[in-house]
């Protein structure tokens, strides 16, 4: 079991802002990247937080992530746009693209933005929530390097291809964000870094002992058997693939190489197209509360609406600080040391 | 094990057209309903085909499905519409709504149509395929009476809430259509009617022996445990619920009663918003073929692209006739007899 140390959000903000500015990003861009990374850690999704710093570090230093580039609009209508990410940092590309989708939805009712030639953009839910915080319905999809094994296949072919969807009520909110694999590889990594066993079929090596060497061959949501719904998780991953890699003409997960080429899809819809916005939002609030109040299998275990656990984690981490495992600490310390940046003291 | 008899498509067409006209539907509407029902049987989805006739029969006779009504537009923009289904037959409401979404997408690039006060509309994929056959990307969602048990809950609260997505290439095509439960209740029914055991956790009674009496409490895709992704299937079902029941202001699955109130969501997108349509279609063809050519776990078992099995079933059923189990045959015979309609002879 790995040791976890806790840091104040502010101390990690300073650290990450400094590191990203040393790479050559502007102060504003560094703050934006930091915001998305720490949002993941704060909301209990460490797989997509600071533990990815070493991964991004390698890609920035190798030039796969281009510090000097930003997304460019290739084609645009009042309701749509396609962007070339120009191999810029995925978080910056994603933010620019969803902002554009939101702007279009606010003016025309709907905004659809596809993106090619981007990089890993962190938590898909961040972008969906940008829309829901603006009073819209938000959808955020991305492909990634091949890691999901299709039903009946013996090789990874799709990415984890997450689906994130956000919608807010007047007082309550819904934020779904999940890979179409049973778990993300980030989760497998966190379990390995923290030395915890997992009980279910997450990888091909869990399912078929002849594939023991490859932990990077993930089961679709629904596992590897059709009777448990393997083809459904696989099919949902394909839907993401078609809306990202195919529709943006940027390339599918099986074509994404160490040189990048990740594609995204963003959709924002204004609910007022369909009726009174406040009435819709109030009915969402009421629905989510009815759902939480449903009968439970175990009285001690709540029924969580997507987003609830993240809100609870945020409250806890605001109080206690952000937990970081010691493998990740060592990785970030090495990056900071290279730049002669002080590493913060744990709480 | 139930006996299956096979019928020509033509003989079932005549039978269903006659039955639906006897209920009072026009000839055109009867043909439309028949087309959607037989499409399900032809493509190997008997859960949504003629085995549902008795279910619809009860609802037509009780007045839950209104023969004399049709969907009405409540509010419309060039890119959107909201319809009141007026408790008409769901298949007719769904067809009208997706046709409207397609028309808007052909003119404005995108069409989003939400529907309230409808009824069960058959296979969700039929409507997604209407869009893909028109050269568009199609999405079709519906809620239904509560039957999915949320993660940690002990009562059904969501519908099976399927997601259907269609996109066509130049020569190939993709059609995904799946409940966000591990299986649809129609599938549980077909297994029961045909007397076949199933090996996996499909219902709450499979998971927890204290719920033996209720077969109508289905597992989300991912089962009942978070480690196998239960919360993901549950969350996807909620996404469907929000886009159908909440956005249309028609009511969520937990509110759908014997008096109806099913809600749908349809989206059509013209790929040409994002680039050269033919290039996108060709890259889809190439991608689907690469996918089928991926390495297999078992050389004898192909990698099926969503839609492939349906195409194979259609070819087989065109040759051999449509299989119908004897329980369903007896049910339809009783309906036909009431109307003094001849029942066709099996092949």
Interface residues (C-beta under 8 A of the other chain):
Chain A: X74 X75 X77 X79 X80 X82 X108 X109 X110 X112 X114 X137 X150 X151 X152 X153 X154 X155 X157 X163 X165 X167 X174 X176 X178 X179 X182 X183 X198 X199 X200 X201 X208 X221 X222 X223 X224 X225 X227 X228 X229 X231 X232 X233 X235 X236 X238 X239 X241 X242 X243 X245 X246 X247 X248 X249 X252 X254 X269 X271 X273 X274 X275 X279 X280 X283 X284 X287 X290 X291 X294 X295 X296 X297 X298 X301 X302 X303 X304 X305 X306
Chain B: X74 X75 X77 X79 X80 X82 X108 X109 X110 X112 X114 X137 X150 X151 X152 X153 X154 X155 X157 X163 X165 X167 X174 X176 X178 X179 X182 X183 X198 X199 X200 X201 X208 X221 X222 X223 X224 X225 X227 X228 X229 X231 X232 X233 X235 X236 X238 X239 X241 X242 X243 X245 X246 X247 X248 X249 X252 X254 X269 X271 X273 X274 X275 X279 X280 X283 X284 X287 X290 X291 X294 X295 X296 X297 X298 X301 X302 X303 X304 X305 X306
